[in-house]
Amino acid sequence: MIKVLYLDNIEDIAKLDFIQDKNRIKEIFNQFKFPMTLVVEFNYQDRDYKDIYYHYYASKHKYYFKDTIRILLLENKISMESIYDDNFKIDDKIIGLITIRPLKVGEIGKTFINPYKIKNSNFFIRTTNFQFGMIGRKFYIESFPFSSQDGEYMTCAQTSLWNILQYYGTRYKEYKVALPHEIVEIVDKNHFARVLPSSGLNYTQSSAVLKKFGFSSQIYYRFNGDTCIYNPDNQFKRLFHYYVESGIPLMTGIKLKSNEKENGHAAVCIGHGKIEIKEDAESTFIGRYSVLNSADFVQEYIYMDDNKYPYYKAEYDKFDYPYNETKIKYFIAPLYKRILLDAFEAEKIFYELLKNKYFGLNNLENIDDKIVISIFLSTARNYKASRFESVDNSVAKRLYINIPLPKFVWVCEISTLNEYKNNKIIGEIVLDATASKYDKLESTILIRYQQKFGFKLNNETMLNLKERLINKRGIFSQSYSMFDKNLKEIKNV
């Protein structure tokens, strides 16, 4: 059964008698502009909830309904006649899709919200296209999956894993979406005690689930006792940022501490907030240049947090929870199995190259400004597409396109402070992400400084790259556009 309802303001949610936890729904709806139209489908058979129901709730003495309610949110007031009219363009009116589960805890189930419909938004995130059918038609929502936890079968960690696997299984043919019971069964096979009702997962259990679904995950744990493993302390934050900037959703473990009470929580980081250039940020002196790292320009990150709402924004290490102290204690990067060079090793190689007398910043000419570097992963396809668009003549385009690259590369873009403000760079270093940390400088594929351009083929050495880098090439301009294909910029007032 389908009903069409209208909301003029946030207080109209009180009229939705099929919603139990109206405060949670208000948190979500408060992100959107009113009025809005709700197309409500009762007795909906949701695949993920039915999976949980038959593997857990059906065995309880208390009766649980197995049907859900699905709500399609649309901008403005749209008549029922228009909704059922094939010729009416409804796609650009879609705010999102929310599943309401018949549970006292975790009522909000599988949810897809279009971030472009969020008011007062200003952030960069990773999304993909999700298809669904309703009222006899097919629709698409550009989104990242969200769901709340029920606290028994799916806690914050399992829900975060479900979010990540829904995203990857929808976007890439190498992966598949996960049903909730598949996540639970993997944990059960590797655990010595019962896993239901769930008491949550630690980072090794979460990584084991990702491994079973085809990922070669890298775990970054921040603390050894109370001591930060990385030195300096902000290095952990930079590593976190490199992966976020790479468009890799991170399973993030958060420490919540109040007096003697300490809890853990998990959420998925899918992007970051606005970039605020800080000329006085911590710098490294390389030769005569003061080098800033763009990872220090970002302080807010965007999360799918099951206790909050889709695209929840939090300042780094400052989460809106009733605790005296909140800190990121670990994160898991679900990497493609052929990415062998991790962010920590890639960063070391980049800085070593920047300091090198043959391959470093002394190749720059006529620069009297601070240098800004940005580090991220990219697929070879996206990297070449970006450079094809940014270079300004056919000879340079052919040179970029014809250099053999592995499936993934690490990129360090080099800019001046003034060029960075204009989204321009003056050079870059590209590393082979399939290389070993023992390859060190030999993992380098390409280096460019303004009009100097050096590269090596996979059967060549750094000597070949050095010889090519010596000479200026008139085919290159002094600056060119930054790479922008990992995250989508969302800006709405």
N, C-alpha and C positions, 0 to 999 in steps of 0.2 A: 504494500500500500504506500502511495506517495502523497505527501501533503506539502503545500507551499505556504510558508509563513514569512512574515515581515517583521524586522526589528528596526525601530526608529532610533534607539539609543541603547546604551549598555544596560540600563535598568530593565529593558524588556526581556532580558534573559530570565527574569523571575517568572515569566509566563510559560517557560518551556518545562512543562510538568514531567517530561520524560528524561530530564537531566537531574541527577541527584546532587552532584558536587558542582553547584552553580558558581562557586568562587573560582574553581579551576578553569571553567569555561570562560568566565569573565576575564581571567588573565590572558587567555588566548585572544578572545574577541576584542579586547581593549587595544590590540595592535592595529586594528582596521578602522576604516572610516564607515560611518553610518550615514544613511540607512543601508540595509542589506536585505537580501532575499535568501531564505533557507529552503532548499528542496530536501525534504526529510523522507527517507526511505525506511519504513519499518520492516521488521522480520527479515533483515539482511543476513545472508550466510557469509560471514567473513572467514576466509581461509585460515588466517593466523589465529583468530580467537577459537575457531572450532578445533584447531590442532591442540591448543591449550586445554580446551574443554574436555575433549575425549581422552587426553593423556593425564588429566589431573582432576578437574572439577566434577566430572561425571561420576567419579568414584566416591564422592563425599556423601554423607547422610543428608546433609542439607541440600535442598533442591536449587539448582542454578539453571537459568534459561540458557539455551544454546544459540539463540538468535541475537543479533546486534541491531543497532540503528545507525544508519549512515546519513550524514548531512553534507550536502553540497552548498557551499557558501558563495553567493554571488553579490557583486556590487550593485548598489541602488535597488530600487523596487522594480521588479520585472513581473509582468503579468503571467498567469498560468498559460494563457494562449500563446504568448511569445516563447515560453519555455518549451512548449510542445511543437513549436513551428520549426521545421527543418531549415527554413530560410533565414531564421533569426540567428545572428552571429553571437553565440553565447560564450565562446572560448575566451575572449578578452575580458569577460566579466567575472571569470572564475577567481575567487579568492583562495579556495582550498577545499579539501575533503577531510572530514573527521568521522571516525567510527566510534560509536558509544557502546561500550561493553556492559553487560548486566552484572557488574561487580561493584562491591562497596568501596574497595580500594583499587585504583587503577582503571577507573571508568573510561578514560580517554584512551582508545586503542589506536590502530594504524591511522596516521594523520599525514597529509601532504598539504603544505601551505606554500602558496606562491609568494616568494620574498618580495617581488616587485609591488605587491599590494600592501606591504607593511608601511604604515605612516611614519614619518620622521626617521627613516632608515638611512644609514650611511655606512656601508661596510662592504667587504669583499669576501665572497663565499664560493663553495663548490656545490653544484647542483647537477641534476640530470632529469631527463624527461620520464614521467610516469604516466602510463596509459590506464584509463579505467572506463567502464561502461555504465551509463545511467540513462534513464528515460529513453531507452532504445537508441542511444547515440554513443559514439566514442569521443572521449575527451583526453587532453594531455595537460599535465601540470608540471612546470619546471620547479623542482623542489628537492629537498633532502628529507628522508623519512624521519618520523617522530612517533613516539608512543610513550605512555606513562607505564610505570611498573605496577604490578599487582601485589608485590611484596611476598608472594608465596612461590609461584612458579617462575616468575621473571622478576629479578631485582634490578637494580640500576646497571650492574655489570652485564647481565644477560641482555637487557634491553639495549644497551650501547652496542653490543655485538650484533644484535638483530638489526639495528639501524645501519651499521657499517656494511653488513652482508646484503641487506636489501639494496643499498646504493650500488655496491660493486656488481652484484648479480644482475641488476637492471642495466647498468651502463656498459659492462664489458662481457664479451662472450666467453672469456677464460674462467669466469666465476659463475656461481649460481646463488640465488637467494636462499636463505635458510628459514626453515620452519622452526618455531620455538622448541619443539621436542628434540630436534637434531642438535641444537646447542646444549640442551640439558643432558642428552645421552652421551655426548663427547666428554662432558665434565664427569659424568657418572663412571665412565670406563677408566678414568684416570684419578679417581678419588677413593680414599680408603673408608670413608663414612658416607652416610646417606646424604643425598643432595637435595631432597625435597622433604618438607618445605625449605626453600633455598635460604641460605644465610649469606649469600653473595659469593663473589669469586675474587681470588687474588690475581695478581698480574700474570703469574705463570699459567694458571688455568685459562685465563682469557687468551693468552698467546697460543696455548695449545688448541683452542677452538679455531682461531684464525689459521693456524698451520693446517688443520684438517680440511679447511676450505680452500687450500691452495696458496696461502700467503707465506712468505718468508719474513716473519715479523722481527723487528728490532725493538728491544725494550731498553728504555733509558730511565734508570732509577736515580733519583736525585740525592737521596740521603743514605749515608752509612751511619746508622745511629742518628745523632743530631748533626753530623758533619756532612756538608755538601761534597759529593764525589768530585764534581767538576771545579776547576780552578782557572780563572776567577768564577765567582758564583753566577754571574750573568751568562756564562757560557751555556748552562742548561737552558736558559730562556732562549738564547740564540738558536740552539739546536732545535728546540720546539718550534721556533718561528720558521726555520728553513723548511721544515716539512709542511707546515701550514701554508707557506708561500708556494709550495710545490703542488698544492691542491690535494694533499693526502689527508683524509679524515683520520684524526688521532684519537684513540681511546685514552682518555685522560683520567688518572687517579688523583683524587683530591683529598688531602688531609684536613679534617674539620676538628679543631681542638678548642675546648672551653674548660679552663681550670684543669681538673684532673681527668676530665672526660674527653675521649678522643674517638672519632668515628671516621670511616672512609666512605667515599662516594665516587662514582664513575660517571662521566659524560663524554660526549663526542665533540671534539673541536673541529669545525668545518670551515673556519675562515678567520678573518681579523677585522678590526675596526679601522677607522680612518688613519691615515699616515700623517703624523705631526713631526715635521723636520726639526730636529734639535741640533743646532750648530755647536752647542756645548756638551753634546753627548760624549761618552768615553771614546777616546780615539787612540789609534796605534800609530806611532811614527815609523814610516818606512822611507828611508833616505830623507829627502827634504819635504816629503808629503805627510800631512796629517790625514789619516784614513779613518773614516767613520763607517760603521756597519748599519745598514738600513734596518736590520732587525731591532735596533734600539729605538727606531722611530715609531714603533707600534706598541701600545700598552693595553689595548682592548682586544679581546678575542670572542668569537661567536661560537656558541655551543648548542647542541641538541641535548638538553638536560631534562630528564624525565620528571624531575621535581619542579621544573619551571615551565617554560613555554617555548615553542619553536623559535630559533634564532635568538636565544638568550645571550645578552652581551655582558661580559664580565671583564673587569680590569685584571691584568695578570696577577695571580696570587690573591685577588680580593673578590671572593664570591659572596653573593648576598644570602648568607645563611646565618642563623643565630648562634654564631660561635665567635670566640675572641680572636681566633687565628684560623685562617684558611690558606693552604698552600698546595701547589701542584707537587705531588711527591713522585709521580712516574708518568710516563706516557708510552704507548705502544704504537709504532708506525707499521701498519700492514703493507709491507713492500712486495712488489712483484719478485718472483723467485730468482730472476736473473740480475737483480740489483744487488751487487756484492759489495760495492763501496758505499759505506754509510755516511751520514752527515758529519760525524765527528772526524773521520779520516779525510773526507773531501775538504772540510774547512782547513785542516792542517796543510794539505797539499796546496790549496789556493794561496794561503798566506806565505808558504815557502816560495811559491812561484812569484808572488808580488815583490818579494825581497830579493829575488835572484838577479844577478847583474846582467844576465843575458835575456831573461824572459820577464823581468819585472817592470816596475813603474818608471824606471829610468828611461824606458822607451818613449815616454810621453814628451811632447814638445810644447813649449809656450803655454804652460799651465801654471797659473798663480792663484790657486784656489784649493780648498779642501777636497779630498777624494772621498767618494761614497761607493761602497761595494754592496751588491745584493746577491745572495746565494740561494739557489733553488734547483730542484730536479725538473726535468722535462722529458717527454717522449721525443724521439728524433723527428717524428712527423710534425709535432707542434712547433718544435724549435725551427725546423726548416721553413715551415709555413710563415712563422713570425719574421724570420730574416728575409724571406722572399718579398714580404710586404714592406719591410723597412729600408732595404737597400734600394738605391735609386738609379741603377742602370743594369742592363741585361748581362753584361760581362760579370759583374759582381754577383748577380743572382745565380748565374750558372756555376760560379765557383762555390758558393755556399751549398747549392743543391747537390753538386756532384761529389762532395767530400763524404766518404763512407762513414756512417755513424752506427753505433749499437742502438738497440731499441730505446734505451734510456741514457741520458747524459746529465751530468752535474754542470751547472752554469754559474759563473761568477761575473756579473755585469759590473762594469767600471764606469763611474760617472764623476763629474765635478758637482759641487754643491749647487751651482747655478743651473747646470744642465739637468740635474736630477729634478729640480723644481719644475722643469718643463717636460718631464717624462722622456728625457733623452739620455743616452749613454755615449761614451767616447771609446769604449773598448770592452773586451770580454775574454774570459778563459773558459774553455770547454773541456771537461774530463769524461773519460769513459766510465760509466757507472757499473760496467761489468768487470772492471779491473780489480785487482787485489790491492790491499793497503801496502803490500811489499813492492808493488810497481812504482809507487811514489810518483816522481815527476814524469815517468814514462807513461802514466795514465793520461797525460795531456794529449788532446787531439787537435786543438785549435787555440790560437792566441791572436788577439787583435788589439792594437793601440792606435787609434785614429786611422791614419792611412797605411799603417804597417799591418801586415797580415801574414801569419805563419801557420802551417798545418803539417801534420804527418799522417801518412796512410798507416793501416794496421800492421804492415810489415816493415815500417820504417822506425827510426829512432829520433830522439830529441835533437840530434845533430841536423837532421833534415829540416826539422821545424825551425831551428836556429838560423839556418842558411836562408830560408824563405822569409823570415821575420826581419832580416837586416835591411831589406830595401823597401822604400815607400812604393805603394801602388796607387797610381793616379785614379784608379777606378773607384776608390772609396772616399766617402765624405768624412769630415772631421767628427761628426756626431750622427746618431741614428736613433730610431725609436726603441724604447724598452720592450722587452717581452711582456705580453699581457694575456696569455692563453691558459693560465692555470686557474685563475679565480675570476668570477664575474663581479663587476662593480654594481652594487645595488644602491640607488640613490632616489629617495622618494620624500616628498614634503607633505 
